[in-house]
């Protein structure tokens, strides 16, 4: 830090640099204060009730592991997840397991797959983080050059496959599109276990791009960057204030959504809840355990989802997060492709045909028991995690709203839930919110402040993060599901 201060003399208070382009630093838990309090075994966390009610020794241990895993840093996206300390612990445990647990792929190959995955969305932030780790474990830097002659053919063979998972995962199970034979039957063939591990890594890091772009996470101070980006890095800088002033977030909670949520809560009765209360009563987090899912008429038509578009001239006029969106072409000589929604003329896949617990879990468990159990724990936790608020409204049962977010992303990828009334989605999800959800979950590099600003609900920053986490987990499971299904169908 002293070296950086010497190098960037014009930047004051370098440790207080901005975390994201969309929100003030004061909105986030202070990593410095949390670590100081945890080290002193001080239970007082004035800025975060969520952290205060989490086991301090477990959180401190988790932060130490993150610090070591990233070779002496706690990345910004993990600092943001301090809003949800138990989720952060499960997330970081899985990330470490994916990279370091026993498996057929060498560690440098795993990092290469991860770099390839974030490059599919041009995520410069994650590329820089992973590149640092890749070099630390002895990775060959020439493998990342355009038209590299040193990259093993076996790794070259997965570049197109990786883009397929990122932009058209449902194509992995189409009868007329066989993406597995070229990998499993070629001269430089992948084994079944290697392919499973590669798919898991790809799905994890594709989904992590959703969080980085959705929250507008800015580069770390020591990352290579051009000087034009320096203005974004200082905490609460004038450029950010000007941007917000020109695009004020004048919002209100949508009363129609609140009424629908309360109606659904009354119809379904009160779910069992386990509350963690904020001693200052400023905020709380509630873990809901669903006794049963309500049965509603089947309607899985994509036509009811209201596909939305945004004019190209409007996209060019709104502020975007400073990232290099052509990074895949730069590093791998391949231009990014565009997301393809599941065709409306095709029958969607009934979720009962593929259910994580009955098919995905045992299929992955066979080769990777430790990783599979951590995936399951993280998915189970995010499905139950809720903030008992909705914008400015308190004590709202948000389960139908959270489910609608996940089901929307699943449906545009070809999955349907026979017990969910998809007409409900148009009430719970405003068209501008759906546009934001679809962008983050399919082409996250295109998300920007303009799309965030158009959401007509006064979500708090931690609620925005919660929504993005739901998208991130849904995307991870969608890609993992299609990868497993495609491999399973190929073997049959």
DRENVEX-224726 format. One record per residue (C-alpha): residue number from 1; x, z, y. Coordinates in steps of 0.1 Angstrom, whole numbers. Layout:
BEGIN
REC   num      c1      c3      c2
REC   NUM       X       Z       Y
...
***
This chain:
BEGIN
REC   num      c1      c3      c2
REC     1       0       0       0
REC     2      29       8      24
REC     3      44     -26      16
REC     4      11     -43      24
REC     5       7     -25      56
REC     6      42     -36      67
REC     7      34     -72      58
REC     8       0     -73      75
REC     9       8     -53     107
REC    10     -23     -67     125
REC    11     -47     -52      99
REC    12     -54     -15     106
REC    13     -66      10      80
REC    14     -59     -14      52
REC    15     -73      10      25
REC    16    -107       7      42
REC    17    -110     -31      37
REC    18    -143     -47      30
REC    19    -157     -48      -5
REC    20    -183     -75       0
REC    21    -193    -100      26
REC    22    -229     -90      24
REC    23    -229     -52      29
REC    24    -211     -26      49
REC    25    -186      -4      31
REC    26    -206      27      41
REC    27    -233      16      17
REC    28    -210      21     -13
REC    29    -197      53     -30
REC    30    -162      61     -17
REC    31    -137      57     -45
REC    32    -112      78     -26
REC    33    -135     108     -21
REC    34    -149     105     -57
REC    35    -114     105     -73
REC    36    -102     134     -50
REC    37    -133     154     -59
REC    38    -130     146     -96
REC    39     -93     155     -97
REC    40    -101     189     -81
REC    41    -131     194    -104
REC    42    -152     196     -73
REC    43    -189     188     -82
REC    44    -198     179     -47
REC    45    -203     141     -41
REC    46    -222     140      -8
REC    47    -225     102      -8
REC    48    -237      96     -43
REC    49    -262     116     -63
REC    50    -258      92     -92
REC    51    -221     101     -95
REC    52    -228     138     -90
REC    53    -251     139    -120
REC    54    -227     122    -143
REC    55    -202     141    -164
REC    56    -171     143    -141
REC    57    -145     144    -169
REC    58    -160     113    -185
REC    59    -161      94    -152
REC    60    -125     104    -143
REC    61    -113      93    -177
REC    62    -131      60    -173
REC    63    -115      54    -139
REC    64     -81      61    -154
REC    65     -87      36    -182
REC    66     -98       9    -157
REC    67     -67      16    -135
REC    68     -44      12    -165
REC    69     -63     -19    -179
REC    70     -59     -37    -146
REC    71     -22     -27    -143
REC    72     -26      -3    -114
REC    73     -58     -11     -96
REC    74     -95      -4     -98
REC    75    -111     -38     -89
REC    76    -137     -41     -62
REC    77    -165     -50     -86
REC    78    -159     -19    -106
REC    79    -158       2     -74
REC    80    -193     -11     -66
REC    81    -205      -1    -101
REC    82    -198      35     -92
REC    83    -235      34     -81
REC    84    -242      34    -118
REC    85    -214      55    -134
REC    86    -227      55    -170
REC    87    -232      18    -169
REC    88    -197      14    -154
REC    89    -183      33    -184
REC    90    -201      12    -209
REC    91    -192     -20    -191
REC    92    -155     -12    -188
REC    93    -153       0    -224
REC    94    -167     -33    -236
REC    95    -144     -53    -214
REC    96    -113     -35    -227
REC    97    -125     -39    -263
REC    98    -131     -76    -259
REC    99     -95     -81    -248
REC   100     -76     -55    -268
REC   101     -95     -47    -300
REC   102     -84     -62    -333
REC   103     -94     -98    -337
REC   104     -80    -132    -347
REC   105     -71    -145    -312
REC   106     -38    -134    -296
REC   107     -42    -115    -264
REC   108     -28    -143    -242
REC   109     -53    -167    -258
REC   110     -81    -143    -250
REC   111     -70    -141    -213
REC   112     -68    -179    -213
REC   113    -104    -182    -225
REC   114    -114    -156    -199
REC   115     -96    -177    -171
REC   116    -112    -209    -184
REC   117    -146    -191    -183
REC   118    -145    -179    -147
REC   119    -131    -213    -137
REC   120    -163    -229    -149
REC   121    -179    -213    -118
REC   122    -149    -216     -95
REC   123    -146    -178     -93
REC   124    -113    -174     -75
REC   125    -116    -136     -74
REC   126    -118    -132    -112
REC   127     -92    -160    -117
REC   128     -67    -140     -96
REC   129     -74    -108    -115
REC   130     -71    -124    -149
REC   131     -41    -144    -140
REC   132     -23    -112    -131
REC   133     -31     -98    -165
REC   134     -23    -131    -182
REC   135      12    -131    -168
REC   136      16     -94    -177
REC   137      10    -101    -214
REC   138      34    -130    -214
REC   139       9    -159    -210
REC   140      24    -194    -204
REC   141      16    -202    -168
REC   142      20    -240    -175
REC   143     -11    -239    -197
REC   144     -31    -236    -164
REC   145     -17    -267    -148
REC   146     -38    -298    -145
REC   147     -30    -322    -174
REC   148      -8    -296    -190
REC   149      14    -310    -218
REC   150      22    -276    -232
REC   151     -14    -264    -237
REC   152     -21    -262    -275
REC   153     -46    -289    -286
REC   154     -67    -261    -302
REC   155     -73    -246    -267
REC   156     -79    -281    -251
REC   157    -107    -286    -276
REC   158    -127    -257    -261
REC   159    -127    -267    -225
REC   160    -158    -289    -228
REC   161    -174    -264    -251
REC   162    -169    -236    -225
REC   163    -187    -257    -199
REC   164    -215    -263    -223
REC   165    -220    -226    -228
REC   166    -219    -220    -190
REC   167    -243    -248    -179
REC   168    -264    -258    -209
REC   169    -263    -231    -236
REC   170    -295    -241    -252
REC   171    -278    -274    -261
REC   172    -258    -256    -287
REC   173    -288    -255    -310
REC   174    -302    -291    -304
REC   175    -303    -311    -336
REC   176    -289    -342    -318
REC   177    -260    -323    -302
REC   178    -234    -309    -326
REC   179    -208    -290    -307
REC   180    -194    -270    -336
REC   181    -181    -297    -360
REC   182    -154    -308    -336
REC   183    -141    -273    -334
REC   184    -145    -262    -370
REC   185    -136    -294    -388
REC   186    -108    -310    -367
REC   187     -71    -310    -374
REC   188     -67    -281    -350
REC   189     -97    -263    -363
REC   190    -110    -229    -351
REC   191    -121    -204    -378
REC   192    -156    -189    -377
REC   193    -142    -156    -365
REC   194    -121    -171    -338
REC   195    -150    -191    -325
REC   196    -172    -160    -325
REC   197    -146    -141    -305
REC   198    -142    -170    -281
REC   199    -179    -172    -275
REC   200    -181    -135    -268
REC   201    -153    -137    -243
REC   202    -168    -167    -226
REC   203    -203    -151    -223
REC   204    -189    -119    -209
REC   205    -168    -135    -182
REC   206    -195    -162    -173
REC   207    -219    -133    -167
REC   208    -194    -113    -147
REC   209    -192    -142    -122
REC   210    -229    -134    -114
REC   211    -219    -100    -101
REC   212    -190    -112     -81
REC   213    -209    -140     -64
REC   214    -242    -121     -62
REC   215    -226     -92     -43
REC   216    -203    -114     -23
REC   217    -172     -96     -35
REC   218    -142    -104     -13
REC   219    -105    -109     -25
REC   220     -82     -80     -31
REC   221     -56     -75      -4
REC   222     -27     -87     -25
REC   223     -44    -118     -38
REC   224     -31    -152     -25
REC   225     -54    -164       3
REC   226     -54    -184      35
REC   227     -54    -167      68
REC   228     -89    -178      76
REC   229    -102    -154      51
REC   230     -84    -124      67
REC   231    -113    -119      91
REC   232    -136    -111      62
REC   233    -114     -84      48
REC   234    -114     -57      74
REC   235    -141     -31      70
REC   236    -172     -37      91
REC   237    -156     -66     110
REC   238    -171     -84     140
REC   239    -176    -116     121
REC   240    -198     -99      96
REC   241    -218     -82     123
REC   242    -223    -116     140
REC   243    -235    -132     108
REC   244    -261    -104     102
REC   245    -272    -106     138
REC   246    -278    -143     136
REC   247    -297    -139     103
REC   248    -314    -105     105
REC   249    -328     -91      74
REC   250    -362     -84      88
REC   251    -382     -76      56
REC   252    -410     -56      43
REC   253    -421     -45       8
REC   254    -446     -70      -6
REC   255    -478     -50     -10
REC   256    -492     -74     -36
REC   257    -462     -66     -59
REC   258    -466     -29     -54
REC   259    -503     -30     -62
REC   260    -496     -50     -93
REC   261    -469     -26    -105
REC   262    -491       4     -99
REC   263    -520     -14    -117
REC   264    -499     -21    -147
REC   265    -486      14    -147
REC   266    -522      28    -148
REC   267    -532       4    -175
REC   268    -502      13    -197
REC   269    -502      50    -191
REC   270    -472      71    -181
REC   271    -440      64    -200
REC   272    -418      92    -211
REC   273    -390      97    -185
REC   274    -358     115    -182
REC   275    -349     122    -146
REC   276    -316     129    -129
REC   277    -326     144     -96
REC   278    -306     142     -64
REC   279    -301     177     -50
REC   280    -305     163     -15
REC   281    -336     144     -26
REC   282    -321     113      -9
REC   283    -323      92     -41
REC   284    -327      95     -78
REC   285    -322      75    -110
REC   286    -347      75    -138
REC   287    -341      65    -174
REC   288    -374      52    -188
REC   289    -380      51    -225
REC   290    -407      26    -233
REC   291    -431      38    -260
REC   292    -445       3    -266
REC   293    -447     -31    -248
REC   294    -481     -41    -236
REC   295    -498     -70    -253
REC   296    -509     -97    -230
REC   297    -522    -132    -236
REC   298    -495    -157    -246
REC   299    -485    -181    -219
REC   300    -450    -194    -221
REC   301    -454    -225    -200
REC   302    -425    -233    -177
REC   303    -449    -249    -153
REC   304    -461    -214    -144
REC   305    -427    -203    -133
REC   306    -428    -223    -101
REC   307    -394    -241    -101
REC   308    -380    -240     -65
REC   309    -355    -261     -46
REC   310    -337    -256     -13
REC   311    -329    -285      10
REC   312    -293    -295      10
REC   313    -291    -295      48
REC   314    -303    -258      47
REC   315    -276    -249      21
REC   316    -249    -263      44
REC   317    -261    -243      74
REC   318    -259    -208      59
REC   319    -229    -186      55
REC   320    -212    -186      21
REC   321    -187    -163       5
REC   322    -152    -176       9
REC   323    -143    -188     -26
REC   324    -128    -221     -38
REC   325    -157    -238     -56
REC   326    -135    -266     -70
REC   327    -112    -243     -88
REC   328    -121    -257    -123
REC   329    -110    -292    -112
REC   330     -78    -278     -97
REC   331     -67    -258    -128
REC   332     -81    -277    -157
REC   333     -87    -312    -145
REC   334    -124    -310    -152
REC   335    -152    -311    -126
REC   336    -180    -285    -130
REC   337    -212    -298    -143
REC   338    -247    -288    -132
REC   339    -271    -264    -149
REC   340    -299    -280    -169
REC   341    -331    -261    -173
REC   342    -347    -261    -207
REC   343    -369    -293    -209
REC   344    -405    -286    -201
REC   345    -416    -311    -228
REC   346    -399    -291    -255
REC   347    -414    -261    -272
REC   348    -397    -229    -262
REC   349    -380    -207    -287
REC   350    -401    -177    -297
REC   351    -379    -146    -291
REC   352    -390    -134    -325
REC   353    -370    -162    -341
REC   354    -339    -147    -326
REC   355    -338    -110    -320
REC   356    -306     -93    -312
REC   357    -311     -63    -334
REC   358    -322     -82    -365
REC   359    -301    -114    -363
REC   360    -275    -113    -335
REC   361    -262     -77    -341
REC   362    -256     -80    -378
REC   363    -241    -115    -375
REC   364    -215    -103    -349
REC   365    -211     -69    -366
REC   366    -196     -85    -397
REC   367    -165     -95    -379
REC   368    -163     -73    -348
REC   369    -179     -39    -355
REC   370    -164     -20    -325
REC   371    -172     -47    -300
REC   372    -207     -53    -314
REC   373    -216     -16    -311
REC   374    -204     -15    -275
REC   375    -224     -47    -266
REC   376    -255     -31    -282
REC   377    -250       2    -262
REC   378    -246     -17    -229
REC   379    -277     -39    -235
REC   380    -298      -9    -246
REC   381    -287      11    -215
REC   382    -294     -17    -190
REC   383    -329     -23    -204
REC   384    -338      14    -198
REC   385    -320      19    -165
REC   386    -342      20    -134
REC   387    -342      32     -99
REC   388    -375      48     -93
REC   389    -380      29     -60
REC   390    -391      -5     -50
REC   391    -378     -14     -15
REC   392    -393      12       8
REC   393    -417      25     -18
REC   394    -409      56     -38
REC   395    -418      66     -74
REC   396    -428      31     -86
REC   397    -428      23    -123
REC   398    -407      -9    -121
REC   399    -405     -18    -158
REC   400    -428     -49    -154
REC   401    -407     -61    -125
REC   402    -374     -57    -142
REC   403    -388     -73    -174
REC   404    -400    -103    -153
REC   405    -365    -108    -139
REC   406    -350    -110    -174
REC   407    -378    -131    -189
REC   408    -376    -156    -160
REC   409    -339    -162    -167
REC   410    -346    -164    -204
REC   411    -374    -188    -200
REC   412    -355    -214    -180
REC   413    -330    -212    -208
REC   414    -357    -219    -234
REC   415    -367    -185    -247
REC   416    -403    -172    -245
REC   417    -419    -138    -253
REC   418    -453    -143    -269
REC   419    -466    -109    -257
REC   420    -459    -115    -221
REC   421    -483    -131    -196
REC   422    -461    -155    -177
REC   423    -488    -159    -149
REC   424    -478    -123    -140
REC   425    -444    -136    -130
REC   426    -458    -155    -100
REC   427    -472    -122     -87
REC   428    -441    -101     -94
REC   429    -414    -126     -84
REC   430    -417    -143     -50
REC   431    -406    -179     -50
REC   432    -376    -171     -28
REC   433    -366    -143     -51
REC   434    -369    -166     -81
REC   435    -346    -191     -63
REC   436    -320    -164     -58
REC   437    -323    -152     -94
REC   438    -320    -187    -108
REC   439    -290    -195     -85
REC   440    -271    -163     -95
REC   441    -279    -168    -132
REC   442    -271    -205    -135
REC   443    -248    -216    -107
REC   444    -236    -184     -91
REC   445    -210    -202     -70
REC   446    -239    -216     -50
REC   447    -253    -182     -40
REC   448    -249    -172      -4
REC   449    -261    -150      24
REC   450    -289    -174      33
REC   451    -305    -171      -1
REC   452    -301    -133      -1
REC   453    -316    -131      34
REC   454    -347    -151      23
REC   455    -358    -125      -2
REC   456    -388    -111      15
REC   457    -384     -75       2
REC   458    -364     -47      18
REC   459    -342     -40     -12
REC   460    -315     -14      -7
REC   461    -279     -26     -15
REC   462    -279      -6     -47
REC   463    -312     -22     -57
REC   464    -298     -57     -51
REC   465    -269     -47     -73
REC   466    -293     -35    -100
REC   467    -312     -68     -99
REC   468    -279     -87    -103
REC   469    -269     -65    -132
REC   470    -302     -74    -149
REC   471    -294    -111    -144
REC   472    -258    -106    -156
REC   473    -268     -89    -188
REC   474    -296    -114    -195
REC   475    -271    -142    -190
REC   476    -246    -125    -213
REC   477    -272    -121    -240
REC   478    -286    -157    -236
REC   479    -251    -173    -240
REC   480    -243    -149    -269
REC   481    -276    -156    -286
REC   482    -272    -194    -284
REC   483    -236    -193    -295
REC   484    -245    -172    -326
REC   485    -276    -193    -333
REC   486    -257    -225    -330
REC   487    -229    -213    -353
REC   488    -254    -199    -378
REC   489    -274    -232    -379
REC   490    -242    -251    -384
REC   491    -232    -230    -414
REC   492    -267    -235    -429
***
